[in-house]
C-alpha cells in the first residue's frame, strides 16, 4: 500500500488494525492515523518490538490490506 494513501484509507482499515494489534489503545490508534511511520512507532512501543521488527510487521499488514483491496474491487 502506498504510504501516502494510508490516511485516506484509515477509516476502512482501522478495524483491521485494532484486530491485528488488539493491545493498541484508542490513543495509540489515534496517533497511528497520521500515517505508516506513526503506526510503526505505536506498534514498536506497545509491543516492545525493535524498529525493524515493527516496520516489517506493519509493512506486511499494509501489503496484505493492499492485496485484499485488489481482490475486493
Beta strands, then each sheet from edge to edge (+ up, - down):
end
